[in-house]
């Protein structure tokens, strides 16, 4: 993730791996290199977002 709603997501296009650049939930580019990604967002501003695993125990405990 980056500032201003940018997100970089790995994907496969025509059998090749690309880095998709998304902004505000919409795809804006398929990049074949990190250098191409840098045209859209400053690489130093990107940070990795790691989703936390969900636990079924927490959801059941919250029910009355």
KEPANU-959120 format. One record per residue (C-alpha): residue in three letters; x, y, z. Coordinates in steps of 0.5 Angstrom, whole numbers, plus 2048, in hexadecimal, padded with zeros to 3 digits. Layout:
ALAXYZ;...
//
This chain:
UNK800800800;UNK8028077FF;UNK80080E800;UNK7F98117FC;UNK7F680A7FC;UNK7FB8077F8;UNK7FC7FF7F8;UNK8017FA7F5;UNK7FE7F37F3;UNK8027EE7F0;UNK7FE7EA7EA;UNK7FF7E67E4;UNK7FD7E97DD;UNK7FE7E57D7;UNK8027E07DB;UNK8077E57DE;UNK8077E87E4;UNK8067EF7E5;UNK8057F47EB;UNK7FE7F87EA;UNK7FE7FF7ED;UNK7F78007F0;UNK7F58077F2;UNK7EE8087F6;UNK7EC8017F4;UNK7ED8017ED;UNK7F37FE7E9;UNK7F78047E5;UNK7FD8007E2;UNK8007F97E1;UNK8077FA7E2;UNK80D7F57E0;UNK8127F77E5;UNK8137FB7EB;UNK8168017E7;UNK80F8027E4;UNK80B8027EB;UNK8108077ED;UNK80D80C7E7;UNK80680C7EB;UNK80880C7F2;UNK80F80D7F6;UNK8118067F8;UNK8148097FF;UNK80D80B801;UNK80A804800;UNK8097FF806;UNK8077F8807;UNK8007F7809;UNK7FF7F080D;UNK7F87EE80E;UNK7F77EB815;UNK7F47E4815;UNK7ED7E3818;UNK7EB7DF81D;UNK7E47DB81E;UNK7E57DC826;UNK7E47E3826;UNK7DE7E3821;UNK7DB7DE826;UNK7DD7E282C;UNK7DA7E882A;UNK7D37E5829;UNK7CE7E682F;
//
